[in-house]
């Protein structure tokens, strides 16, 4: 049986003992007997504030396959909670560390990779704000010792400070019982060089080296993104647009539109391409480069246990 709650540093992050706030913390459901919970410390969000925190822990249980997840926040003030794998060493950021990661230069995206991509439930009254459902028999490998980063984002629309909390419940099965493993893929360009006042658009082309079945995919830009699209090129040379966000919203940096597929619906073959077109406008007085800004197509595929990160072909369109 695996029943863990990884919740280090459980005191509220910001307030001292004399600070007044409205306590809106929730008793989120416990994880299943064959699962575990990621539970960052509650946070105080100031009046009319937008608050994004990152929290780091280490998974110390046995190697398992993650078969799904439920993502919990306050229904009125939670924007999203997500989990990533990070390579930040423990001596630099001990378990239980928490920090403000609202700005792109504090996200440590060059040391993190997507892991659990929840899809909003969109169901009124559902205590979850997102869920991850994998096809039957498919799981993501989580090895003992993996460092995890949880990002929680809240928005306080009121005139009083509020205390809120988030949790992610992950369902698992022993690694040796998993029929098929899946993992993330990342198609990205790390040399951006956005000059002050510059509008720029590039196409990032990445081939698949193996046959995969697609679970989901999304586009990822930061604050200066203006549009995103993904074209799928088949072996016969035909090209189809499969993802389009013509007007990128700053909120999509952390919670972008996700395209989900039914089991077996979308299969890519070795040698086929995704062409991702990213556009930005740099309205600052500074040069912006990776990882402050990004262009990344991210998703989950199976069968594989290794995150597929490609070295792309890049064309500057304008």
Secondary structure, DSSP 8 states (H G I E B T S, - for coil): -EEEEE----S-SS--TT---EE---------TEEEEE----EEE-TT-EEEEEEEEE--S--EEEEEEEEE--TTTEEEEEEEEE---TTTS-TT-EEE--SGGGS-GGGEEEEE--EE---TT-SEEEEEE--TTEEEEE-TT-EEEEEEEEE--SSS-EEE--EEEEEEEEGGG-SEEEEEEEEE-----B-TT-EEEEEEEEE-SS-EEEEEEEEE--TTEEEEEEEEE-TTS-EEEEEEESS--GGGGTS--EEE--TTS-EE-TT-EEEEEEEEE--SSS-B-TTTS--EEEEEEES-SS-EEEE-EEEE--
